[in-house]
Amino acid sequence: MQIAITVFGRNKDIELSELTKIICENECNILGCQVVRHFDTLVGYLIVEGQWNQIVKIESMLQSQLSTLIISIQRFEPIKDPMKYLPYSADVVGADSIGIINKLILFFLEHSVQIEDVNSSCFTPVQTSADLFSAHFILSIPSDSQIISLRDAFFEFCDQLSLDAIFEPIKR
């Protein structure tokens, strides 16, 4: 059984340590984890796998022992999708503007591409005073897709928005 745990609260390293300790002490495995500090706030999510009785214990312990954090837990079963997908990544950099991430997400969804992961940030490089953004996407493309057509459409889309992009298969 797997659960997704989302965490939000004041930044305290001890809280993060206690969270992962509870998971490990109940013999569950952390399959994925991302935690971000923003000033004095901690935001994160974890994907945890274990036996159902261990998961139930974790759910109970997290709510009672980490009361200073806002914790949300969602149980789920892995999707058994008969369709085959190709793993791809896309990296995009450009001038920051309102709605740019939304436009990129809509492009992928309109082309039947599943978004597995998105990481983005805004920054001001030391060389200029222009606000820039960068985004990294992990994508699942249906194996029957015309990759060359999708790649061409993506690069044309990015060119229209004056974005620099890389689109390539994930090599493992």
C-alpha atoms as a printed R data frame, in Angstrom:
    type eleno elety resid chain resno      x      y       z
1   ATOM     1    CA   MET     A     1  0.000  0.000   0.000
2   ATOM     2    CA   GLN     A     2  1.187  3.509  -0.715
3   ATOM     3    CA   ILE     A     3  0.343  6.886   0.757
4   ATOM     4    CA   ALA     A     4  1.155 10.439  -0.190
5   ATOM     5    CA   ILE     A     5  1.955 12.704   2.745
6   ATOM     6    CA   THR     A     6  1.943 16.470   2.321
7   ATOM     7    CA   VAL     A     7  3.429 18.630   5.056
8   ATOM     8    CA   PHE     A     8  3.191 22.357   5.724
9   ATOM     9    CA   GLY     A     9  4.367 24.336   8.736
10  ATOM    10    CA   ARG     A    10  7.042 26.407  10.413
11  ATOM    11    CA   ASN     A    11 10.546 25.364   9.483
12  ATOM    12    CA   LYS     A    12 11.908 23.109  12.182
13  ATOM    13    CA   ASP     A    13 14.532 20.530  11.283
14  ATOM    14    CA   ILE     A    14 13.472 18.443  14.262
15  ATOM    15    CA   GLU     A    15  9.957 18.071  12.803
16  ATOM    16    CA   LEU     A    16 11.324 16.766   9.507
17  ATOM    17    CA   SER     A    17 13.578 14.360  11.397
18  ATOM    18    CA   GLU     A    18 10.632 13.100  13.474
19  ATOM    19    CA   LEU     A    19  8.501 12.649  10.361
20  ATOM    20    CA   THR     A    20 11.045 10.434   8.630
21  ATOM    21    CA   LYS     A    21 11.841  8.621  11.890
22  ATOM    22    CA   ILE     A    22  8.187  7.603  12.334
23  ATOM    23    CA   ILE     A    23  8.140  6.227   8.790
24  ATOM    24    CA   CYS     A    24 11.356  4.243   9.221
25  ATOM    25    CA   GLU     A    25 10.484  2.905  12.686
26  ATOM    26    CA   ASN     A    26  7.292  1.452  11.217
27  ATOM    27    CA   GLU     A    27  9.301 -0.389   8.554
28  ATOM    28    CA   CYS     A    28  7.966  1.627   5.644
29  ATOM    29    CA   ASN     A    29  9.960  2.863   2.700
30  ATOM    30    CA   ILE     A    30 10.119  6.457   1.431
31  ATOM    31    CA   LEU     A    31  9.833  6.077  -2.357
32  ATOM    32    CA   GLY     A    32  9.983  9.784  -3.127
33  ATOM    33    CA   CYS     A    33 10.477 12.945  -1.146
34  ATOM    34    CA   GLN     A    34 10.666 16.646  -1.844
35  ATOM    35    CA   VAL     A    35 10.936 19.238   0.892
36  ATOM    36    CA   VAL     A    36 11.389 22.945   0.305
37  ATOM    37    CA   ARG     A    37 12.129 25.692   2.802
38  ATOM    38    CA   HIS     A    38 10.772 29.111   1.986
39  ATOM    39    CA   PHE     A    39 11.864 31.613   4.608
40  ATOM    40    CA   ASP     A    40 10.528 30.143   7.849
41  ATOM    41    CA   THR     A    41  8.058 27.764   6.195
42  ATOM    42    CA   LEU     A    42  8.542 24.098   5.381
43  ATOM    43    CA   VAL     A    43  6.559 22.528   2.519
44  ATOM    44    CA   GLY     A    44  6.967 18.965   1.398
45  ATOM    45    CA   TYR     A    45  5.553 15.734   0.144
46  ATOM    46    CA   LEU     A    46  6.560 12.141   0.539
47  ATOM    47    CA   ILE     A    47  5.444  8.934  -1.148
48  ATOM    48    CA   VAL     A    48  5.584  6.086   1.365
49  ATOM    49    CA   GLU     A    49  5.097  2.358   0.838
50  ATOM    50    CA   GLY     A    50  4.411 -0.352   3.400
51  ATOM    51    CA   GLN     A    51  2.028 -3.013   4.658
52  ATOM    52    CA   TRP     A    52 -1.482 -1.751   5.436
53  ATOM    53    CA   ASN     A    53 -1.068 -2.201   9.216
54  ATOM    54    CA   GLN     A    54  2.176 -0.208   9.178
55  ATOM    55    CA   ILE     A    55  0.554  2.543   7.123
56  ATOM    56    CA   VAL     A    56 -2.343  2.795   9.599
57  ATOM    57    CA   LYS     A    57  0.152  3.208  12.462
58  ATOM    58    CA   ILE     A    58  2.025  5.900  10.576
59  ATOM    59    CA   GLU     A    59 -1.185  7.816   9.849
60  ATOM    60    CA   SER     A    60 -2.113  7.791  13.535
61  ATOM    61    CA   MET     A    61  1.342  8.674  14.805
62  ATOM    62    CA   LEU     A    62  1.893 11.552  12.389
63  ATOM    63    CA   GLN     A    63 -1.334 13.290  13.375
64  ATOM    64    CA   SER     A    64 -0.689 12.908  17.125
65  ATOM    65    CA   GLN     A    65  3.065 13.461  17.374
66  ATOM    66    CA   LEU     A    66  3.592 16.233  14.832
67  ATOM    67    CA   SER     A    67  0.765 18.541  15.820
68  ATOM    68    CA   THR     A    68  2.676 21.711  14.876
69  ATOM    69    CA   LEU     A    69  2.620 20.717  11.202
70  ATOM    70    CA   ILE     A    70 -0.361 20.637   8.893
71  ATOM    71    CA   ILE     A    71 -0.311 17.097   7.528
72  ATOM    72    CA   SER     A    72 -2.502 15.593   4.838
73  ATOM    73    CA   ILE     A    73 -2.399 11.884   4.022
74  ATOM    74    CA   GLN     A    74 -3.912 10.262   0.955
75  ATOM    75    CA   ARG     A    75 -3.962  6.509   0.306
76  ATOM    76    CA   PHE     A    76 -3.697  5.276  -3.249
77  ATOM    77    CA   GLU     A    77 -3.010  2.222  -5.323
78  ATOM    78    CA   PRO     A    78 -0.614  2.327  -8.267
79  ATOM    79    CA   ILE     A    79 -2.444  2.765 -11.568
80  ATOM    80    CA   LYS     A    80 -2.427 -0.278 -13.791
81  ATOM    81    CA   ASP     A    81 -2.441  1.463 -17.149
82  ATOM    82    CA   PRO     A    82 -2.198 -0.911 -20.116
83  ATOM    83    CA   MET     A    83 -0.803  1.866 -22.329
84  ATOM    84    CA   LYS     A    84  2.967  2.041 -22.786
85  ATOM    85    CA   TYR     A    85  4.744  5.355 -22.259
86  ATOM    86    CA   LEU     A    86  8.128  6.794 -23.165
87  ATOM    87    CA   PRO     A    87  9.924  8.808 -20.459
88  ATOM    88    CA   TYR     A    88 10.990 12.274 -21.598
89  ATOM    89    CA   SER     A    89 12.213 15.448 -19.947
90  ATOM    90    CA   ALA     A    90 11.728 19.046 -20.964
91  ATOM    91    CA   ASP     A    91 13.694 21.998 -19.637
92  ATOM    92    CA   VAL     A    92 12.556 25.538 -20.333
93  ATOM    93    CA   VAL     A    93 14.168 28.903 -19.495
94  ATOM    94    CA   GLY     A    94 12.914 32.357 -20.349
95  ATOM    95    CA   ALA     A    95 11.683 35.709 -19.175
96  ATOM    96    CA   ASP     A    96  9.302 35.298 -16.275
97  ATOM    97    CA   SER     A    97  5.705 36.259 -16.926
98  ATOM    98    CA   ILE     A    98  2.380 35.572 -15.321
99  ATOM    99    CA   GLY     A    99  0.838 32.372 -16.643
100 ATOM   100    CA   ILE     A   100  3.934 30.938 -18.341
101 ATOM   101    CA   ILE     A   101  3.893 27.666 -16.359
102 ATOM   102    CA   ASN     A   102  0.179 27.296 -17.058
103 ATOM   103    CA   LYS     A   103  0.796 27.711 -20.801
104 ATOM   104    CA   LEU     A   104  3.469 25.001 -20.737
105 ATOM   105    CA   ILE     A   105  1.239 22.614 -18.785
106 ATOM   106    CA   LEU     A   106 -1.650 23.226 -21.193
107 ATOM   107    CA   PHE     A   107  0.620 22.520 -24.171
108 ATOM   108    CA   PHE     A   108  1.525 19.083 -22.816
109 ATOM   109    CA   LEU     A   109 -2.026 18.212 -21.835
110 ATOM   110    CA   GLU     A   110 -3.384 19.277 -25.235
111 ATOM   111    CA   HIS     A   111 -0.867 16.872 -26.816
112 ATOM   112    CA   SER     A   112 -1.923 13.935 -24.574
113 ATOM   113    CA   VAL     A   113  1.356 14.000 -22.654
114 ATOM   114    CA   GLN     A   114  1.196 13.041 -18.986
115 ATOM   115    CA   ILE     A   115  3.112 15.291 -16.617
116 ATOM   116    CA   GLU     A   116  4.819 13.198 -13.948
117 ATOM   117    CA   ASP     A   117  6.787 15.969 -12.239
118 ATOM   118    CA   VAL     A   118  7.237 19.731 -12.539
119 ATOM   119    CA   ASN     A   119  9.855 21.852 -10.810
120 ATOM   120    CA   SER     A   120 10.052 25.545 -11.515
121 ATOM   121    CA   SER     A   121 11.634 28.610  -9.997
122 ATOM   122    CA   CYS     A   122 12.078 32.296 -10.669
123 ATOM   123    CA   PHE     A   123 15.399 34.082 -10.331
124 ATOM   124    CA   THR     A   124 17.287 37.211 -11.286
125 ATOM   125    CA   PRO     A   125 20.709 36.458 -12.767
126 ATOM   126    CA   VAL     A   126 23.657 38.566 -11.654
127 ATOM   127    CA   GLN     A   127 24.387 39.524 -15.281
128 ATOM   128    CA   THR     A   128 21.036 41.288 -15.852
129 ATOM   129    CA   SER     A   129 18.126 42.692 -13.913
130 ATOM   130    CA   ALA     A   130 15.573 40.674 -15.914
131 ATOM   131    CA   ASP     A   131 13.465 38.217 -13.954
132 ATOM   132    CA   LEU     A   132 13.794 34.744 -15.438
133 ATOM   133    CA   PHE     A   133 12.133 31.412 -14.763
134 ATOM   134    CA   SER     A   134 13.240 27.873 -15.324
135 ATOM   135    CA   ALA     A   135 11.088 24.772 -15.408
136 ATOM   136    CA   HIS     A   136 11.931 21.090 -15.524
137 ATOM   137    CA   PHE     A   137  9.257 18.588 -16.576
138 ATOM   138    CA   ILE     A   138  9.316 14.795 -16.386
139 ATOM   139    CA   LEU     A   139  6.860 13.537 -18.980
140 ATOM   140    CA   SER     A   140  5.235 10.275 -20.063
141 ATOM   141    CA   ILE     A   141  4.512 10.246 -23.775
142 ATOM   142    CA   PRO     A   142  2.232  7.546 -25.227
143 ATOM   143    CA   SER     A   143  4.459  5.138 -27.160
144 ATOM   144    CA   ASP     A   144  2.290  5.448 -30.266
145 ATOM   145    CA   SER     A   145  2.912  9.220 -30.457
146 ATOM   146    CA   GLN     A   146  4.839 10.811 -33.281
147 ATOM   147    CA   ILE     A   147  7.777 12.074 -31.222
148 ATOM   148    CA   ILE     A   148  9.280 14.166 -34.017
149 ATOM   149    CA   SER     A   149  5.968 15.995 -34.567
150 ATOM   150    CA   LEU     A   150  5.566 16.571 -30.825
151 ATOM   151    CA   ARG     A   151  9.141 17.834 -30.496
152 ATOM   152    CA   ASP     A   152  8.689 20.207 -33.459
153 ATOM   153    CA   ALA     A   153  5.404 21.525 -32.048
154 ATOM   154    CA   PHE     A   154  7.019 22.029 -28.627
155 ATOM   155    CA   PHE     A   155  9.978 23.950 -30.036
156 ATOM   156    CA   GLU     A   156  7.682 26.088 -32.202
157 ATOM   157    CA   PHE     A   157  5.475 26.792 -29.161
158 ATOM   158    CA   CYS     A   158  8.534 27.807 -27.133
159 ATOM   159    CA   ASP     A   159  9.851 29.985 -29.980
160 ATOM   160    CA   GLN     A   160  6.533 31.868 -30.093
161 ATOM   161    CA   LEU     A   161  6.927 32.620 -26.373
162 ATOM   162    CA   SER     A   162 10.669 33.436 -26.686
163 ATOM   163    CA   LEU     A   163 11.620 30.503 -24.478
164 ATOM   164    CA   ASP     A   164 14.738 28.385 -24.707
165 ATOM   165    CA   ALA     A   165 13.968 24.671 -24.415
166 ATOM   166    CA   ILE     A   166 15.434 21.188 -24.358
167 ATOM   167    CA   PHE     A   167 13.270 18.133 -25.067
168 ATOM   168    CA   GLU     A   168 14.898 14.722 -24.792
169 ATOM   169    CA   PRO     A   169 14.351 11.119 -23.740
170 ATOM   170    CA   ILE     A   170 15.323 10.138 -20.228
171 ATOM   171    CA   LYS     A   171 18.251  7.758 -20.391
172 ATOM   172    CA   ARG     A   172 18.588  5.405 -17.449
